[in-house]
Amino acid sequence: MTYNPKTYGTLLAETLPGIIESDAEYERVEEIFNKLIGKGEENLSPEENRLFGLLANLLEEYESRKLEPLPDLSPREILTVLMRENNLRQTEMTQIFGTQSVVSEVLTGKRDITKLQAKALAEKFAMKIEAFI
């Protein structure tokens, strides 16, 4: 898919993407990213599609830098940190775990995260599945 460099340049000037250095900048870029998602992949222009890829990479890179010190944490602890950092409540995790009681059991350590749940968590938080296994 070819794109118009001038149109893409205009989009870049409007969005001002760059290395994300703060949570506030992350939120700003994520908002633009979510607007593009909201349009639907099939409705994005070639320029918007290119910007979408760039923003996805910037967001993922920031998330991976923020989470570098977490390897010594258990999967449950990583999930707890991610939920806190993303202001997510247990009810918002039921789409992954099925019920709020299962979410509660995982967060209290009464139940382990299954491989299927780990895959869904990895996709949701743009992380490697190993973080949740």
C-alpha positions as CSV (number, residue, x, y, z in Angstrom):
1,M,0.0,0.0,0.0
2,T,1.6,3.3,-1.1
3,Y,1.2,6.4,0.9
4,N,1.5,10.1,0.2
5,P,4.6,11.5,2.0
6,K,3.1,15.0,2.2
7,T,-0.1,13.7,3.8
8,Y,1.9,11.5,6.1
9,G,4.1,14.4,7.0
10,T,1.0,16.4,7.9
11,L,-0.2,13.6,10.2
12,L,3.2,13.5,11.8
13,A,3.2,17.2,12.4
14,E,-0.3,17.0,14.0
15,T,0.6,14.0,16.2
16,L,4.3,14.9,17.0
17,P,5.3,11.2,17.7
18,G,8.6,10.6,19.4
19,I,10.3,8.5,22.1
20,I,7.8,8.4,25.0
21,E,9.4,9.5,28.2
22,S,6.4,9.9,30.6
23,D,3.1,8.5,31.5
24,A,1.4,11.7,30.4
25,E,3.1,11.4,26.9
26,Y,2.1,7.8,26.8
27,E,-1.6,8.7,27.5
28,R,-1.5,11.3,24.7
29,V,-0.1,8.9,22.2
30,E,-2.4,6.1,23.3
31,E,-5.4,8.4,22.8
32,I,-4.4,9.1,19.2
33,F,-3.7,5.4,18.7
34,N,-7.2,4.5,20.1
35,K,-8.9,7.0,17.8
36,L,-7.2,5.2,14.9
37,I,-8.4,1.8,16.2
38,G,-11.9,3.3,16.5
39,K,-11.9,4.0,12.8
40,G,-11.4,0.4,12.0
41,E,-8.4,-1.0,10.1
42,E,-10.3,-1.2,6.9
43,N,-11.2,2.5,7.1
44,L,-7.6,3.8,7.7
45,S,-5.9,5.7,4.8
46,P,-2.4,4.4,3.9
47,E,-1.0,7.4,5.8
48,E,-3.1,6.6,8.9
49,N,-2.1,3.0,8.7
50,R,1.6,3.9,8.6
51,L,1.1,6.3,11.6
52,F,-0.8,3.5,13.5
53,G,2.2,1.2,13.1
54,L,4.6,3.9,14.3
55,L,2.4,4.7,17.4
56,A,2.0,1.0,18.2
57,N,5.8,0.6,18.2
58,L,6.3,3.7,20.4
59,L,3.7,2.5,22.9
60,E,5.1,-1.0,23.1
61,E,8.7,0.3,23.5
62,Y,7.6,2.5,26.4
63,E,5.7,-0.3,28.1
64,S,8.7,-2.7,27.7
65,R,11.1,-0.1,29.3
66,K,8.7,0.6,32.2
67,L,8.5,-3.1,32.9
68,E,12.1,-4.0,32.7
69,P,12.6,-4.2,36.5
70,L,9.7,-6.6,36.9
71,P,11.3,-10.0,36.1
72,D,11.7,-10.8,39.8
73,L,8.0,-10.5,40.3
74,S,5.6,-13.4,40.1
75,P,3.0,-13.5,37.3
76,R,0.3,-12.5,39.9
77,E,2.5,-9.5,41.1
78,I,3.1,-8.4,37.5
79,L,-0.7,-8.5,36.9
80,T,-1.3,-6.5,40.1
81,V,1.2,-3.9,39.0
82,L,-0.2,-3.6,35.5
83,M,-3.8,-3.3,36.8
84,R,-2.7,-0.6,39.2
85,E,-0.7,1.3,36.5
86,N,-3.6,1.1,34.1
87,N,-6.3,1.9,36.6
88,L,-8.0,-1.4,36.0
89,R,-10.5,-2.9,38.5
90,Q,-11.2,-6.6,38.9
91,T,-14.5,-6.2,37.0
92,E,-12.6,-5.0,34.0
93,M,-10.5,-8.2,33.9
94,T,-13.5,-10.5,33.7
95,Q,-13.2,-10.6,29.9
96,I,-9.9,-12.5,30.3
97,F,-10.7,-14.5,33.5
98,G,-14.4,-15.2,32.9
99,T,-15.8,-14.1,36.3
100,Q,-14.8,-11.6,39.0
101,S,-14.4,-14.5,41.5
102,V,-11.7,-16.0,39.3
103,V,-10.0,-12.7,39.0
104,S,-10.1,-12.4,42.8
105,E,-8.7,-15.9,43.3
106,V,-5.8,-15.2,40.9
107,L,-5.0,-11.8,42.5
108,T,-5.0,-13.4,46.0
109,G,-2.8,-16.3,44.9
110,K,-5.5,-19.0,45.4
111,R,-5.5,-19.8,41.7
112,D,-2.7,-19.7,39.0
113,I,-3.0,-18.0,35.7
114,T,-3.8,-20.5,33.0
115,K,-1.9,-20.5,29.7
116,L,-5.0,-19.2,27.8
117,Q,-5.3,-16.4,30.4
118,A,-1.6,-15.7,30.1
119,K,-1.9,-15.4,26.3
120,A,-4.8,-13.0,26.7
121,L,-2.9,-10.9,29.3
122,A,0.2,-10.8,27.1
123,E,-1.9,-9.4,24.2
124,K,-3.8,-6.9,26.4
125,F,-0.6,-5.5,27.9
126,A,1.6,-6.0,24.9
127,M,4.0,-8.2,26.8
128,K,5.6,-11.6,26.3
129,I,3.5,-14.4,27.5
130,E,6.3,-15.6,29.8
131,A,5.6,-12.7,32.1
132,F,2.4,-14.4,33.1
133,I,3.4,-18.1,33.3
